[in-house]
Amino acid sequence: KYFHAFSGKAGALPSIRSACTKGNIQLEDVYFGFPPAIKNFYAPKTPGIMKEIGIRQMLLETDLEDATSAWDDLKRGVTGISEALDMTESEVATETYKN
């Protein structure tokens, strides 16, 4: 189960978790992506949502179709997540790869 381009709207995360629980979906099997290509990635609320979700449920993603631009966008994603979660970029890359 994957929430592509999750925007982190207020109240969305508790609602998603509640729906998963009601549907017998294990919360650790639910993943969220935060692509830097969308402006919500840089919203002041986004680091707090990322912290609430945690690295074990995050995936790197990009909404860019051009492969040459996508790689740079993924790097921006690693940087943004590492800053939000107070992790090194290497740790973020490793953990999201594992996911």
C-alpha positions in Angstrom: 0.0 0.0 0.0 1.5 3.3 -1.1 0.5 6.9 -0.9 2.1 8.5 -3.9 3.0 12.2 -3.7 1.7 12.4 -0.1 1.0 16.0 0.7 0.6 15.6 4.4 -2.7 17.4 4.7 -3.8 18.1 8.3 -5.6 15.1 9.8 -4.9 12.9 6.8 -2.4 10.6 8.5 -4.6 9.6 11.5 -7.4 9.0 9.1 -5.2 6.8 6.9 -4.0 4.8 9.8 -7.5 4.3 11.2 -8.7 3.1 7.8 -5.8 0.7 7.5 -6.5 -0.7 11.0 -10.2 -1.2 10.2 -9.2 -2.9 6.9 -6.8 -5.2 8.7 -3.8 -3.7 6.9 -0.6 -3.7 8.9 0.6 -0.1 9.4 4.2 -1.1 8.7 3.1 -2.3 5.3 1.9 1.3 4.3 4.4 3.6 2.6 4.5 7.3 1.8 6.3 9.2 -0.9 7.3 12.8 -0.8 8.6 14.0 -4.2 10.5 17.3 -4.3 8.9 18.0 -7.7 5.7 19.1 -5.9 5.7 22.3 -3.8 4.3 20.7 -0.7 7.7 19.0 -0.2 9.0 22.4 0.9 6.0 23.4 3.1 6.8 24.2 6.7 4.5 21.4 7.9 6.2 18.7 5.8 9.1 17.9 8.2 6.7 17.3 11.0 4.7 14.9 8.9 7.8 13.1 7.8 8.9 12.7 11.5 5.4 11.3 12.4 5.6 8.8 9.5 9.3 7.8 10.1 11.9 6.5 7.7 10.7 2.9 7.8 7.6 3.9 5.9 9.1 6.4 3.4 10.0 5.9 -0.2 12.0 8.2 -2.5 10.1 9.3 -5.5 10.0 11.8 -8.3 7.2 13.0 -10.5 9.5 14.0 -13.2 9.4 12.1 -16.5 12.8 13.1 -17.8 15.3 10.5 -16.5 18.1 13.0 -16.5 16.2 15.4 -14.3 14.7 12.6 -12.1 18.1 11.6 -10.7 18.7 15.2 -9.4 15.2 15.2 -8.0 15.8 12.0 -6.1 19.0 13.6 -4.6 16.9 16.6 -3.5 14.5 14.1 -1.9 17.3 12.5 0.1 18.5 15.9 1.2 15.1 17.1 2.3 14.3 13.9 4.2 17.7 13.8 5.9 17.2 17.4 7.1 13.6 16.7 8.3 14.6 13.5 10.2 18.1 14.6 11.3 19.7 11.7 9.5 22.6 11.6 7.1 21.9 11.5 3.4 23.6 8.1 3.3 21.3 6.8 6.0 18.2 8.1 4.2 19.3 6.5 0.9 20.0 3.2 2.6 16.8 3.0 4.6 14.5 4.1 1.8 16.2 1.5 -0.5 15.5 -1.2 2.1 11.8 -0.2 2.1 
